[in-house]
Amino acid sequence: MPGCPVASSFDPFAAGYLADPYPHLAAVRDRTPAFYVPELDMWVVTRYADIEAIFSDVETFSARIAQDPVFPLAEQARAALVEGGFRAGATMSNCDPPKHTRIRRHNMRAFSARRISVLEPKVAAKAEELVGRMLAAERFDAVAGLTYPLPAYMIFTLIGFPPRDTEMLKSWCGNRMAFSWGRPSPAEQAEIAVGMARYWRYCEQFVSDRLADPQDDFTSDHLAVHRADPEALTLDEITGVIYGLSFAGHETTTNLTSNAIRRLLEHRDQWEALCADPSLISGAVEEVLRYDTSVVAWRRVTTRPTRIGEVEVGAEAKLMLLLAGSGRDPARFAAPDTFDVRRVDAARHLAFGRGIHFCLGAPLARMEVRIVLELLTRLAPDLELVPDQVFTFPPNISFRGPQQLWLQHGPRR
Ligand code: HEM
């Protein structure tokens, strides 16, 4: 019999939850698979089957709140966005059909196999450079040296952003994570809003520069569609896509790569299995996505009254789908708390969503983590976690990975 469907005690910003959400997720899943949290004004959904059903029913569950700030914006922040010219509308992850269908169709073309195959050797060369530099030291932070710079390089190269702007863009993106998924104070909100408006205007300027001077990149592919038919993709929509991808394409993958390295080194036998047999690496990436994903929660809102598991919810009910919980659901995965790179059904995880919003960057994210693991297992099989380090995580509801990941290798430790 499920417990009370209201749970004021669930706090995704609590230190213990941020450090290790999994025991909390297991406890709530057993007690109340779907429950309302008044402080967040959200229904939290924990079971694999319920989340899969929600992703599959786009009529009842709208994606339009996916990028909204979790907490209402203070007046000062709203004003800063308006004054700064921030005009980001819904384009993909926060957009519903039919508009979503049209924009996504063009994006799928721009994420073509050709573009990805052109990108792969560049990512591999960059990864090799970063890993080589990092391994020259015996002790290093793999986030600073590898997992932070590599995904930014990949997505900004795909989009066509000039490398000189990387640090500025990364800083805007970090703020955007706090803005939409964190709990910033009103003063912090207002400060971040100024940066977000600059970030938006940067994307507008970039799109207009590319319109005047097309190059061989993802943005120019979109602009070619626009030139042929301005209604098929408007300039605002293209700017929205670039604004969205420049965020989605790296925070997620930075965290997944860090989680992968951490979990494999914590399970030494699994790390050694990969060193001995690199053909296990692709399966290991899926197991990390199931066991310790980097997007732990995603949002939907109901368009009409409906039922989630045992509970009834009304229209306009906001939902927080615990993807991290779904990967550890014993009703879907046998021995879910065991990390096993040979698990045959790991790829059934919901870490990239399901259905019409299935993550467009999944092949890129998989490619990048695979490249990193291939390099590290080949060049540094003696790699270890620096013992007794305490991992810290950014305080937000969705994006999870350690802020630092200290590793060591070599003869003198
Ligand atoms: C480990 C890395 C990643 C994870 C865990 C992840 C996860 C997700 C999730 C959960 C969704 C939402 C699915 C839904 O609403 O049903 C999503 C959507 C999306 N992701 Fe990713 N993502 C990752 C990497 C990337 C990368 C590298 C890119 C871009 C290069 C990207 C681009 C997108 C886009 C554009 C969408 C929206 C698609 C749509 O609404 O049609 N993601 N991703």
Residues whose N, C-alpha, C, O or C-beta is under 5 A from the ligand:
A	BS01	HEM	M92 S93 R104 L245 A248 G249 T252 T253 L256 S294 V295 W298 L350 A351 F352 G353 R354 I356 H357 F358 C359 L360 G361 A362 L364 A365
